[in-house]
Amino acid sequence: MTLNLPLVVVLGFFAWATVKYLGVRTWIVVLIALFGFWLSHTFLAPAIESGTRTGVTVINGQHA
């Protein structure tokens, strides 16, 4: 069985769970999200995207 979920849904669930069960403050989750958006507009974005794609490929077992 294959389940396709958008990454936003998975991250949203993870953020909700950390606030609910680990006691992480909501403003910290918002700050991390804003930092991620800022980081995506820097020169590091291509390296982050490449590393993320490689990691997903390795986890899925589709590496060449």
VENHUGI-V638466 format. One line per field, one symbol per residue. burial: b if it has 16 or more other C-alpha atoms within 10 Angstrom, else e. Layout:
burial = ???
//
This chain:
burial = eeeeeeeeeeeeeebeeebeeeeeeeeebeeeeeeeeeeeeeeeeeeeeeeeeeeeeeeeeeee
//
